[in-house]
Amino acid sequence: MAAVLVTGAQGFVGSRLLGAIGGVPFEGDLLDAAAVERALSSRAWDAVVHLAAISHVPTCEKDPQQAFRVNLAGTALLLEAMRRQAPDARLVFPSSAQVYARADGFLDEESAIAPQNVYAQTKWQAELLVRDSGLRATVLRLFNHTHKSQSPDFFVPHLYRTLLQGVREVPVGNLEISRDIGVVQDLIAAFVAVLERAPDGVFNVCSGAPKRLSRVAAELARRLGVEARFVVDPARVRAGEPALIAGSHRRLTEATGWKPDCPDEARLVERFLAD
């Protein structure tokens, strides 16, 4: 069995990935260079999956310095330690679809880059470090992936918890937009496929199927058996939002055989609610 070190193993994705691959969690402070060196020198690693990051966009905007420390400086420390202690291990680095320029339509790996927020800036700059590291590396640009166990800081789990709390007039932003939202089960399968096939390069991880947010909300309420009104709160509407953002996973599918199973709003909600 491959020896895989996972940073951020206590998080939403990391905790599930550990169970799927039998990985070893990194225990310690990613900004503690000595702790990182100890972990990487403790055994011969086949791969390192670097999930540790501040991924909540408003949190990054509130404290940009901490976001850059964790997401960029932490990545730099890990890369330096890997070059010394695990130069032959594969690095799997999750980046974000938010590094792409804001535009309507489907995005592939050649789409224009223009990070629009602090989180995206940290991920793009970390991508550049990975690219120049000389390590065997797979960069995954993640689109939205969700599940009922995800933090309510994110759209679908926020709606889920709000409806469960008995709120029947739910304040929302613009629901008449479409976004590429997948499920965490498919995301974990993508990581497993990458670890098995070990492709080099940059790959989108997405459902490839945009979901209309109003339909997601309505389907979630229907599945939960509740009647609710979704009321637009102007303060929650973001100016200039593209009507449609979705990704192409063709490159990853061709490289690994991975295929998502989230073609529409009904399937999204079904798998969101699954254990």
C-alpha positions, 0 to 999 in steps of 0.5 A: 500500500502506498504511503501517503502523507495528508496535511489538513487531514482534520478538514471536510475533505481530508478526513474523508480522504484518509479513510479512502486511501489509508493515509497518514495525517500530518500532525503539527503546525505547517508553519513549523519548519522543524515539524514538517521536516520531521514528518517528511523524514519519518518514512519513505513517502510515495505521495503528499496531499497538501490539503491544509489551507484557509479556504473560506473566502471571507475569512481570507479577506478579513485577515489577508496576512494570515491567509498568505502565511498559511496558504502560501508560506506554509506551502513554501515550507512544505516544498522545501522540506519535500525537496530535502526529505522526499524528493521522489514523492508525488505532491498533490496540490489542491488549487481553486477554480477561483484563480480563473478570470471572471467570465461566463461559460465553461472553463478549461485549464487554458482559460485566462488566469486572474484571481479575484480575491485574496484566497484565489491570489494565495492559491495562484501564487502557491501554484507557481511555487509548485510549478517551479519546485522541481517535484513531481506534482499534480495541481487540481483546480477544484470547483465547488464540491459539497455535502451535508457535513460541510461547514454552513459557511458554504451555500448548500449546507447553509441552506440545508441547516437553515431549512432544518432549523425551521426558517420558512423565509430564507434570505438569499442572494441571486439564485438565478445564476448557475454554478458548477457544484459537485459532491465531495464523494466525487472529489475524493474519487478524483484524489484517489484516481490521481494517486493511482495514475500519477499524472503530472500537470494541472487539472480541473476537478468539477462536475462539468454540469452547471446547476441553477441555484434556485433549482438547487434550493427548491429541490433541497426543500422538497427533499426535506419535506418543507415549504419555504420561500427564498427571499432575495436580500440585496445585501447578499447579491454580488454585483457583476456576477457571471450568469454561468460558471462551469468547468471542463473535466475532460483533461482529468478524465482522459488522464485517469478515467475519473468521471463525476456523477452529478449531472443535475440539481436532483442528483446533486441534492440526492448525493448531498444528503447521502451518508 
